[in-house]
Amino acid sequence: MSNETKTMNQQGFVESFLSAGSDSVAHAFKKSSIAAIWFVFLTFPIMVIKVNTIEKTVAWKWENMAYIALAIFFGSFVWRWLLAQKELKKDETKGETKVEALLTVIQTTPLIKFSLLCLIGVIAVVAPLKFTFLSSKFQIFDLYQTNIMVSCLVYVVLGLGLNIVVGLAGLLDLGYVAFYAVGAYAYALSNMHWGLGFWFALPLGAVLGTLLGVVLGFPVLRLRGDYLAIVTLGFGEIIRLVLENWGDITMGPSGISNISRPGFFGMKMTIVDSTIYMYYIMIGLVIFTIFCVNRLQNSRIGRAWLALREDEIACQAMGIDKMKTKLMAFALGATWAGMAGVVFAAKTTFINPASFTFWESAIILSIVVIGGMGSIRGVIVGAIILILVPEYLRDFAEFRMLLFGAIMVLVMVFRPQGLHQPWCHFHLRPTWSCHP
């Protein structure tokens, strides 16, 4: 009897899987067939036709068309089943998932929390170093991996800075790259004209970013939503166009080259040593950023940002100064962008306006949204996914951005609230705090 029941359950699962999102199994096969044919039609020019411009020949990759058709046909069944499962879960009382329960245990157990942090810290410190073990050299990160990790850490800082504006204060800023550009050009120009070093330019970039954040904050004090997004987008484009057309000062599209790398008490460093040194600088800057953002989030101004995000009118009714709160969000968010810009200029030793397009703002905003707005850990995970994944997908050549887009779609469909959401707990007293 148990075997018959097991067989019936398996048959029921197979039938529900095949007919998910459809009236019947036949209808599901029809929908999958149409999806496969339509997708083959859309991808035919780029997946089947291969033109060799050097030899002036055309190769027809018909097997690619078959692979695509089969992948879409069977993948559509999985997609509809996952969507059906998602809809079913909406009507159920959702408790903590295993991952969320594990994170809660780690967060609430000091021994586990600090042990894990120490382990991560040790791995991060020794990752770019070479070790000899049993007559063989061992290294976690080579030069290339260290370099892309530096880029990832720069975007972590940028994401945490934008998280103040978008995630905590709820102000949609599409021109965040402008502050990033100001920090980079501040270091590049001061280094070119006056020989200013990296360590003097780092606080200078932060101060200029703060001032520019205040300048942007004043005109948009009464704006919110789409109107705020449009104004900040225009602000970012204005900065980029100024950098591109003010050739006498910014060198225009040609950019500024030979920017000095960070120094260490006058020591001469090779490219490898300089890259590793920059990696450790970024580790320190990320730790400093996480500490500051965490303290800000649980401070009085942090609670004011959260109140502003939830309901601006109620926030004013409770006596919170809306103007001061918004200006603080723009200024502090821009501070981190200015410092990240200085690091970017020192890392690449060359900058031009093409490095600060709207695409950069979109990537930074995607890091915040995919990671989870208001979440520090979520921003870090989002930066790792959006920056490191495309790099490690380079083996797929022209398909890597297609896979990158598919990953983003999957996250936004099945995890629209972000990969990690900060949770808040309330006390009997009228105070509350958030755990990022």
N, C-alpha and C positions, 0 to 999 in steps of 0.2 A: 504493500500500500504506500509506503514511504517513497519507493522508487517511482511509482505512478504519479504521486503528488509532485515530486521533484521534476519529472518530465513535463507535467502540465505547467508548472511554474516557469520552466525554461521556455516552453512554447508561448506562454503568455507574454514573457519578457521580449522574445523575438518579435512577436506580432506588434506589441506596443512600441518597440523600437522602430520597426519599419513604417508603422502608420502614424508616428508622432507628427503632429502639426498638419495632418491630412485627414480626409474623411475615411479613407480606406488604404489598403496596401497598394492597390492598383493606381489610386490617385497619387500616392507618394512616389511610385515609380515614374509616373508621368511628369510630376514636378521636377524630379531629379534629372530626368532625361532632358527636359527643356533647359534646366540650369546648365547642364553639361554642354549642350549644343550652343547655347548663347555665350558661354564663357570661351569655348573654342573659337567662336566667331570673333570675339573681342581680342583674344590674344594671338590670333593667327599671324598677323604681320610681324610680331616681335618674337614669337616662339617657333614658328615654322620656317619663315623665310630668313635665310642668313646670307647677307650680301658681303662679298669680299671685294672691297674697293681697290685693293692693290692688284689682285689678279683679274679683277673685273669678271667675277663669276658669281652665280647664285646657287646656293645649296638649299635643298628642300628637306627639312627635318620632320618628316611625317610621323616618326615615332613620338615626337614631342606632343603632337596633337592627340595621339592615343593616350599618352600618360596624363595629359590634362583632363581629357574627357573622363577617364576612369577615376582620377582623383576627385574631381568635382562631383561625379555621380555618387560615389560612396561617401564622400565628405559631406554632402548635403543631408544624408540621413543622420549622420552624427550631429550636424549643426541643428537640425530641427528637433532632435531628441534633447539636446542640451538646452535649447530654448524652452521646450515643454517642461523640462525639469525645473528650470528657473521660474517659470510661471506658477508651477505647483508650490514651490517653496514660498512664494509671496503670501499665500493664504495661511501658511503655518506659522506658529510662534517660533521664531528663530532664536536658538540659544547660541552659546559660544561654540565656534568651530574648534577643532583640535589645535590648529595653529594659534588661534586667538587665546585658547586656554593655556597653551604652552608659553606664549608671550606674557600672559598675566602672571603665571608662576614665576617666570624669570624676573619680571618687574617688581614683584612683591617679596622676593626672597633675596636679601642683600648679598648673601654668600655666592649664590649662583650668578647673580647679576654682575658683581665685581669680578668674579672669576672669569666669566665670559668676556667681559670688557678687557681684562688683562691679557687673555689669550688672543683676542683680536688685535690688541695693541702690539703684542710681541710679534705676531705674524706680519703686521703692517711695517714694523721697524726693520725686520730682517729680510723682508721680501726682495729688495733689490740688491742685496749683498751676496757675494760668492763665498761658499764654504767648501772645504775639502773633507769628504767623508769616505773612508775606506779607499783611499787613493783615487777617488773620482770627485770632480767638482760638481757642486750642487748649487742651484740658484732658482728661486721661485719665479722672479720676474727678470726677463732679459731687458735689454735697452729699449726695444720697441714697446714691450708691455709696460715698462716703467713710464715711458713717454705718454702712452694713452691713459695710464692711470693718473698722471698729472692733469691731463685734459678732463678726465672724469671728476677729479677733485675740484677743479675750477668750476665745473657745472654744479657740483654739490653746493659750493659757496653761493653761486648765483641763484640756485633753487631755494636755498634757505633764506636768502635776502628777499626774493620775490614772494616767498611764503609769508613774510610779514605783511606785505601789501595785499596779496590776493587771499592767502589762506586764513590769516587772522583778522585783518580789517575788512576783507570782502570787497576790496577795490580792484576792479579788473583793469590791469595795467598792461597794455600791448606795446608800450614804448620803453620797456625796461632796458633794452639794449643801448639806449642813449647814455645811460649812466655808465654802463660797461665801456662804451667808446670813450667817454670823457676821461675815465681813469687811465685807459691805455694811451691816449694821446697826451695826457698830462705828463706821464712818465717819458714817452718818446720825445716830446718837444723839449722838456726840461733837461733830458739827458743829451740831446743833440746840441742845444744852445749853451747850456751852462754846466754840462757834465755832471748833473745831479745823479746820485747813485740810487739803487733800488730801495734801500732801507729808508732813505729820506723821502722817496717818491711814494712809498706805500701809504703813510699817513696823509700825504698831500692828496693822493687819489681819493682817499676816504673823505677828506674835508670837502673837496670839490664835488664829489658825489652827493654829499649831504646838502651843500648849498644848492645844487641843481635840483635836488628833490624838493626843497622848499620852494624854489622858483616854479617848478611844475605844479606843486600842491596848491599854491594860491589861486590860480585861475580855475581850478576844477573843484573848488570847495563845495559848490552847489550842484555838481553833476554826479550822477551815479548810473550804474547799468551800462547800456549800450552807448550812451552819450559820453560817459567817461572813457570807455574803451576807444571810441573814435578820436577823442581829443588826444589821448596818450599815444595812439598810433601815429597821429599827425606830428606829435612832438618828436617821436623817434625818427620819423622820416626827415623832419627839419634838421635835426642834428646830423644825420647822415649826409644830406645834401650840402650842408655848410662845410662839412669835412671834405667833401668831394670837390666843391667849387672854390673854396678859399685856398687856392693853390699857393699863394705867397707865404702862408703860415703853415698849412697842414700838408703841403706838397701834393695836394690833390689826389687823383687816382693812382699816381706813382707810389704813394705811400712813403713811409720812413723806414729805413733799413739800418743795420749795424747798431741796434739798440743793445746796450750793455746787459749782460746777465748778472744775477745777484753775486755779490762778492762775499768772501769770508776772510776778513782780516788781511786782505791783500794777497791771499794765496792764488796761484795760477792753477786753473782747473781745466781738464780736458772736457770734451763734449759729454763723455760718459759721466765724469765726476759732476759736471754742472747739472746734468739731467737728474742724477740721484740726489744732489743737493736741493734742486727745485722740488723734487718729490717730498723730501722731509719738510721743506718750508710749507708745502700745501697740507701735509698732515697736521702740522701745528696750526695753520690757519683754519682748517676745518674744525679741529677740536675747539679752538677759540670761538668760532662762529656758533657751533652747537651749544657751547656753554652760555654765550650771550643771548642767543635766541630762546633757549630754554628758560633762562632767568627772566627775560622780557615777557615770555608767554604767561608765566605765573605771577607777574607783577601787577600793580594797579593799572598801568597803561595797557598791559596785555589783556586784562579783563575788559577794559574799555574798548579795545579793538574787537573783541568777541561780541560785546554788546552792540557795537556799531554794525558788525556784519549781520547779526540776527535781525535787528530792527532799528533803523536809524531814527525814526520818530520817537520810539520808546526810549532810545538811548538819550535823546535830548531831554525828554520829559523827566528822566532820572537825574538831570543836572550835569551830565557829561558834556564837556566843551567839544563840540563836533569839529570845529576848526582846528583846535590844538591836536586832537586825536588823529585826524587825517594827515596833518602836516608831519606829525611824529612818525606815522607809518611810512609816508613817502620818503622822508629824510633818512630814517634808519634803514629802510630797504635799499635806498640808493647808496648808502655807505658801503655795504658789502659789494655792490656791483662795481663801485669805484676801485676798491682794493683788488677785486678779481681782474679788472681791466689792467691794472699795473702788473699783476702776475702774468697775464696773457701776453703783454708786450715783452716782458722779460723772457718768457719761455720761447716765443717764436722769433724774437729779435727783428721782426718785420711786421708792420701793420699797415693796412690801407682801408678805406671806407667799405670795401667789399666784405670785410670781416664782420661788419656790424649792420647787417640787413635785418629786415623784419623776420626772416627765417630764424635768426638767433633768438629773438623774443618768443617766437612760437615754440621753439624747442624748450626754452626755459619754463614757459607756461605749461607745456605738456608734462614736464618733469613734476611740477607741483600738482597738477590735476591727476595724473596717473598714480603718483605716489600717495595722494590723499591730502587734501587741503588742510593745513594746520598741523600736519604730522611731520616731525623731524625725521623719524626713521623712514617714513614713506617717501620723503624727498630724496633721501640717500638711495633707497631701492630704485626709485624712478630714474635717478641719474645713472645708476649702473645699467639699467635696462636700455635707456635711450641713447647712451653714449658708448658703452662697451659692446652691446649686442651688435650694432652695425659694423664695428671694427672686427669682431670675431666672425662675422658673416661674410667677410671679404672673399672667402674661398668660393662663395656662390656667385661671385662676379656680379653680372648685371641683375641677378635675382635677389640680391641682398636687401635692396630697398623695398622690394615687393614683400619679402618675408618680414621686414621691419614694420611695414604698414599693416600686415596681417596680425602681427603681435599686438600692435596698438589697438586695432579693431576688437580683438578678442578681449583685451583688458577692459575697454570701455563698454563692451556689451555685457560681459559677465561680472565685472567689478566696477560699476559706474561710480561708486563712492570712493574709489581709489584702492590701492593695494593695502593701505593701512590707515585706519581712522583713529585719531586720538580719542581716548575715553575720559570722561569727566566724572568725578564723584562729588556729591554734595554732602555737606555736614549739617548738623542741627543748627549751627550758627550760620548767618547769612554770608558765608564765604564758600568759595569752591575753587578747585584747581584742576588742571588738565595734565594728563600724562602723554607726552608726544611719542 
